[in-house]
Amino acid sequence: MGRHKKPRWLMILEETAAKLVATVFRALPHRSTQRLGSILATLIHDLLHIRVEVALDNLQHAFPDSTPEWRKKTVRQVYSHFGAVAGELARIPVLVDGSFDKWVSTDDESIAALQKAADDEHGGIVVSGHLGNWELVGAWAAWKGYPTTYVVAQQSNPLIEELIDHHRRAAGIEIVKRTDAGRGVLEALKRKRIVAMLMDQDARRDGVFVPFFGRQASTFRGVATFAVKRRPTVLAFESWREKDGRIHFRFREVEIPNTGERERDIVELTAELTRTLESYIRRHPEQWLWLHRRWKTRPEHVE
């Protein structure tokens, strides 16, 4: 459904419901918010089964040796995890008051890599997917003073979109819409900002096909295109939820190919980043968004 195709009354209803839930999330202690978000999302899984079949099919292809019981359990855990993510996103305006460090942690090597990106005169690019809690880590980085810019997709409900962006900006995150990325990303890099982009969704006909869990997947080429052109510090980003509710993360620098052939470099870097992301997802399959039709666009359907 297109960005403005929903009836106005429905968009207002969705916004009102989202604001109400976000208010409750902010009023509760952090751990209680995580639990409530998980419970609500699990109920949605159990009662509505939204895209459950898509997720089960994705998991069967990605883990062909898995059992049906494991796949069903994993999909339910995915719902539970992303319910907690929604609660954490709503609590960003609360966490900026000083409790971020209690719920987000990393190691010294990752801090050094992040600082290298911040110091690079060509800027930095952080690449990840819908894994762990990218929103919370990005907000933590901005709160810590790292010049963080998000490239985000537009939502079908612009009122919900603005609400989400409001929570991001509360931590100091700069927003660039994907439709403006061609200009916005290059300008941000010129200002020595760290630009965060997700590259784990179907890129349709505009993508480059690279292997992902054993199947060719249409993948956004923008990350590699900007990297090859500007040559900033590129960091692959992994985050995951620990049993105590904390989000742990780490960065790994990825070398930008320099073969002298621009298109070859773009494809090689896209493939490397995708391989890296796959390795992260394999460690925490219950924390990745399997509900997305990641392999919808097939190579044979692209002219």
C-alpha positions in Angstrom: 0.0 0.0 0.0 1.3 3.4 -0.9 2.4 6.1 1.5 -0.8 8.1 1.3 -3.3 5.5 0.2 -4.8 4.8 3.7 -8.0 6.7 4.7 -7.2 9.7 6.9 -9.4 8.4 9.7 -7.5 5.1 9.8 -4.1 6.9 9.9 -5.3 9.1 12.8 -6.6 6.0 14.6 -3.3 4.2 14.2 -1.4 7.3 15.4 -3.7 7.6 18.5 -3.2 3.9 19.4 0.5 4.2 18.9 0.8 7.3 21.1 -1.2 5.6 23.8 0.9 2.5 23.8 4.1 4.6 23.7 2.9 6.6 26.7 2.4 3.4 28.7 5.8 2.1 27.6 7.5 5.3 28.8 5.7 5.2 32.2 6.8 1.7 33.0 10.3 0.6 34.2 12.5 -0.5 31.3 12.4 -4.2 32.0 8.6 -4.1 32.5 8.3 -2.3 29.1 10.3 -5.1 27.4 8.1 -7.8 29.0 4.9 -6.0 28.1 6.0 -5.4 24.5 6.9 -9.1 24.2 3.6 -10.2 25.6 1.5 -8.0 23.3 3.5 -9.1 20.2 3.2 -12.7 21.2 -0.6 -12.3 21.5 -0.6 -10.8 18.0 1.3 -13.9 16.8 -1.1 -16.3 18.5 -4.3 -14.5 17.5 -3.6 -12.9 14.1 -0.8 -15.0 12.6 0.4 -12.0 10.5 3.0 -13.2 8.0 3.7 -16.3 10.1 3.6 -18.5 7.0 6.1 -16.1 5.3 8.5 -16.4 8.2 8.1 -20.2 8.4 8.9 -20.5 4.7 11.9 -18.2 5.0 13.3 -20.3 7.9 12.8 -23.6 6.1 14.8 -22.3 3.2 17.5 -20.7 5.4 17.8 -23.7 7.8 16.8 -26.7 5.7 17.8 -29.2 8.4 15.7 -27.6 11.1 12.5 -29.2 12.4 9.0 -27.7 12.1 8.9 -27.4 15.9 12.1 -25.3 15.9 10.8 -23.0 13.1 7.4 -22.4 14.9 9.2 -21.7 18.1 11.6 -19.3 16.4 8.8 -17.3 14.7 7.1 -16.9 18.0 10.4 -15.7 19.5 10.8 -13.2 16.6 7.4 -11.7 17.5 8.4 -11.6 21.2 11.7 -9.9 20.4 10.3 -7.2 18.1 7.6 -6.4 20.7 10.4 -5.6 23.1 12.1 -3.5 20.3 8.9 -1.5 19.9 8.9 -0.8 23.7 12.5 0.2 23.7 12.0 2.6 20.8 9.2 4.3 22.7 11.5 4.7 25.7 14.3 6.5 23.9 13.1 9.9 25.2 13.4 8.5 28.7 16.7 6.8 28.3 18.4 10.1 27.1 18.0 11.3 30.7 20.9 9.1 31.7 20.1 5.4 31.8 21.3 4.4 28.3 24.5 2.8 29.6 22.5 0.5 31.8 20.7 -1.1 28.8 23.3 -0.8 26.0 26.8 -2.2 26.1 29.8 -3.0 23.9 33.5 -3.7 23.9 36.6 -1.5 23.6 37.4 -2.6 20.1 33.9 -1.6 18.9 34.3 1.8 20.6 37.6 2.3 18.8 36.1 1.4 15.4 33.2 3.8 16.0 35.7 6.5 16.9 37.7 5.8 13.8 34.5 6.4 11.7 33.8 9.6 13.6 37.3 10.9 12.9 37.5 9.9 9.2 37.5 13.0 7.0 35.4 11.0 4.5 32.8 10.1 7.1 31.6 6.7 8.2 29.0 4.2 7.1 27.5 1.7 9.5 25.7 -1.3 7.9 23.3 -3.7 9.5 19.8 -5.2 9.2 16.7 -5.6 11.3 18.6 -7.6 13.9 18.8 -7.2 17.6 17.9 -3.5 18.3 19.6 -1.2 15.8 17.3 1.7 16.9 18.5 1.6 20.5 22.2 1.3 19.6 22.0 4.2 17.1 20.2 6.3 19.7 22.9 5.4 22.2 25.7 6.5 19.7 24.0 9.8 19.1 23.5 10.3 22.8 27.2 9.7 23.3 28.0 12.5 20.9 28.8 10.5 17.7 27.3 12.4 14.7 24.7 9.8 13.7 22.5 10.0 10.6 19.9 7.4 9.8 18.7 6.6 6.3 15.1 5.5 6.8 12.2 4.3 4.6 9.0 6.1 4.4 6.0 4.5 6.1 2.5 3.9 4.7 1.2 6.1 7.5 3.1 9.5 7.6 1.7 10.2 11.1 3.3 7.0 12.5 6.4 7.9 10.5 6.7 11.2 12.2 6.1 9.7 15.6 8.9 7.2 15.1 11.2 9.9 13.8 10.4 12.1 16.8 11.7 9.3 19.1 14.9 9.1 17.0 15.5 12.8 17.1 15.1 12.8 20.9 18.5 11.2 21.0 20.1 13.6 18.5 19.8 11.4 15.4 19.6 13.1 12.0 17.1 11.7 9.6 17.5 11.2 5.8 14.7 9.6 3.9 15.6 6.9 1.5 14.0 8.8 -1.3 16.5 11.6 -0.7 19.5 9.3 0.0 21.3 10.1 -3.2 21.9 13.6 -2.1 21.5 13.3 1.7 24.0 10.6 2.3 26.8 12.3 0.3 26.1 15.6 2.1 26.2 13.8 5.5 29.5 12.1 4.7 31.0 15.4 3.6 30.1 16.7 7.0 32.0 13.8 8.6 28.9 12.1 9.9 28.3 8.4 10.6 25.5 7.3 8.3 23.6 4.2 9.3 21.8 2.1 6.7 20.0 -1.2 6.7 20.4 -3.5 3.7 18.4 -6.6 4.5 15.2 -6.0 2.6 14.2 -6.8 -0.9 15.5 -4.2 -3.3 13.2 -5.3 -6.1 14.4 -4.5 -9.7 16.9 -1.9 -8.6 19.0 -4.2 -6.5 22.1 -6.3 -7.1 21.7 -10.0 -6.7 24.1 -11.6 -4.1 23.9 -14.9 -2.1 22.0 -14.7 1.1 21.2 -18.0 3.0 21.9 -20.0 -0.1 19.6 -18.0 -2.4 20.1 -15.0 -4.7 18.6 -12.0 -3.0 18.0 -8.6 -4.6 20.0 -6.3 -2.3 20.3 -2.5 -2.1 23.4 -1.3 -3.9 23.3 2.2 -2.3 25.6 1.3 0.6 28.4 0.0 -1.6 27.9 2.7 -4.2 28.4 5.5 -1.6 31.3 3.6 -0.1 33.1 3.1 -3.4 32.5 6.7 -4.4 33.4 8.4 -1.1 35.6 5.7 0.6 34.6 6.4 4.2 35.2 4.0 7.1 32.7 1.2 6.7 31.5 -0.8 9.7 29.4 -3.9 9.8 27.2 -3.8 12.8 25.8 -6.6 15.0 23.5 -6.3 18.0 21.6 -8.8 20.1 19.5 -9.0 23.2 21.0 -10.7 26.2 18.9 -12.7 28.7 18.9 -9.8 31.2 17.3 -7.5 28.6 20.5 -5.5 27.7 21.4 -4.9 24.1 25.0 -5.7 23.3 26.6 -4.6 20.1 29.9 -4.7 18.2 31.4 -3.3 15.0 33.8 -4.8 12.5 35.5 -2.7 9.9 35.0 -3.9 6.3 37.6 -3.1 3.6 36.3 -1.4 0.5 37.4 -3.2 -2.7 39.5 -1.2 -5.1 40.0 -3.2 -8.3 39.6 -0.2 -10.5 36.3 -1.5 -11.8 33.5 0.4 -10.1 30.7 -2.0 -10.7 32.8 -5.0 -9.7 33.7 -3.2 -6.5 30.0 -2.4 -5.7 29.0 -6.1 -6.2 31.9 -7.4 -4.2 31.3 -5.1 -1.3 27.5 -5.8 -1.3 28.2 -9.5 -1.3 30.7 -9.2 1.6 28.4 -7.1 3.7 25.6 -9.6 3.1 27.7 -12.5 4.0 28.7 -10.8 7.2 25.1 -10.0 8.1 24.1 -13.6 7.4 26.7 -14.8 9.9 25.2 -12.4 12.5 21.7 -13.7 11.9 22.8 -17.3 12.2 24.0 -16.5 15.7 20.7 -15.0 16.7 18.0 -16.2 14.3 15.2 -15.4 16.8 16.2 -11.7 16.6 15.9 -11.1 12.8 12.8 -10.0 10.9 12.0 -13.2 9.1 8.5 -11.9 8.4 9.8 -9.8 5.4 9.6 -11.3 1.9 13.3 -11.0 1.5 13.6 -13.2 -1.6 10.4 -12.0 -3.4 12.3 -10.6 -6.4 13.9 -13.4 -8.4 16.7 -12.9 -10.9 14.7 -14.5 -13.7 12.0 -11.8 -13.3 14.4 -8.9 -13.8 14.9 -7.7 -17.3 
